[in-house]
Amino acid sequence: MKSIISFFIILTILSACRSRKSDLEEVIRNISVNDLENYVKELGSDRFMGRKPFTEGETITVNYLADQLRLIGFEPAFDGSYFQKVPLAEISSTVSEIAIAKSSKILLKLRTPDDAAIISPVLSNNITINEIDIVFAGFGIVAPEYGWNDYAGLDVKGKTVVVMVNDPGLYTSDITLFKGREMTYYGRWTYKYEEAARQGAAGVLIIHETTGAGYPYTIPRKSSLSPRLYLNDTTKNEPLCSFTGWLTSDAARKLFSINNLNVDSLRLAACNKGYRGFPLNLSITLEIKNDVRFSESSNVAGMIRGSAKPRECIVYTAHWDHFGIGEKEDGDSIYNGAVDNGTAMAWELAIGKAFSALRRKPARSIILLFPTAEEQGLIGSFYYTEHPVIPVENIVACINNDGMLPLGKMKDVTITGFGQSNLDSLVGKIADTQNRYVIGDPESHTGMYFRSDHYSFAAKGIPSLYAKGSTESREHGIEWTAGKRSSYIENRYHRPSDNYYPGEFNFEGIAEDAVLSFIVGYELAISDFYPEWRSGSEFKQLRNR
Ligand SMILES: [Zn+2]
């Protein structure tokens, strides 16, 4: 209860304190559509070469961000530098055809990457998988709090497990099963890879299905073809599978039909608590050649020191990286990432500019962080939370954004991870003043709360916010907005067509989001308040530690 009361106190102070209020109003007026558009136009241009870590595009991008931070009055966050070096290993995997056999007799051949998108995360050059057994392991989940263990009684050591995407809650009408349609962390491919490795499996294959994955097969297909980055943190010794990947639903259908099994029926069966997976009495053979490079990428960050409590801070995040230059589509090979993530970098810079323009500096520090290698698994933000400039327990909150669609003003503020923390109530208060309503993510089954940089902070117990207007256009309504969103996912997301489209892009909604996110950070920065996870949140116990 205490925290809710504190919120009202904060807001009351705010409305009572005139000078502070006019200061705030003035800087809010300066969050401009023009600024946002210019940043996106610039960051989404070909000059940045798709902003890929390790490339010339990285150098251009991080220098640009450092220049912008300097221009808006943020000082370097890392001992006089805007850059934090992040040690990485880059791996490119070339994968052979896959042979599925029964008693050494080949019954099925699968092509990569059309039937299966496979990579190897290990730092060796040659990986040979020779006739190792395949085991079906349901959803591949071990979740003690739900009394769930898909690996119970299964011997998967040195074998390949095949698992379903997402979690059982998605596929039944039972809202008490996991979190119903909302994806838990157990539904993420990253989790499934981690768990399979903990169980000692040599390989793991997830059966793709578009609703459960949240994106079409073209996404893992494409990422299996490009070099991938891993944190090269030699102090950590986590188990890894020799290979990981996805099967198309069609390839999975062929695989299971060898044993007269039907994938859809198996998925439904696996939704039952106590369901037991089984060996398929089939083996898999494939070869992987890894090309490994070691290098460093950079996180970029600037800060404004707090006037009274500089060792406490609010961190804003928007990843700078994207996919660089890759497979050509319609004559275009530059993955500009104007929306993903030019828009959120613009949002963050506009917020920074507002903080910098305040006549009365907030008590707590403000950090603007642009993490690297988000697209490769939130690597830069994870590294930052392991090596923060202000200790994790003094990070009051993380406020992140990613892939903001420039669709004009929105009636909603959609909070991904709604209900996780009492930051929701603060957002609600501010949304009211913008005549907007707050809702949870209608696509929570895609697990977005685990798919952008705020998750790295949440995983360290820091209440983290990911909120933006994305559900109901003020002018065109809900259906129009849903159409725009799915057409973006279908036609532009992670493709060379994610460009800046002058005339089409309308930044008024992003400007409102920037105002809202700025005030959230401002309220926290002038108070003593530490937001809290709500009871039932999987992150609450982490903060208490
Ligand atoms: Zn993104």
Boltz pocket constraint, residues with backbone or C-beta under 6 A from the ligand:
constraints:
  - pocket:
      binder: B
      contacts: [[A, 319], [A, 321], [A, 340], [A, 341], [A, 374], [A, 402], [A, 403]]
      max_distance: 6.0
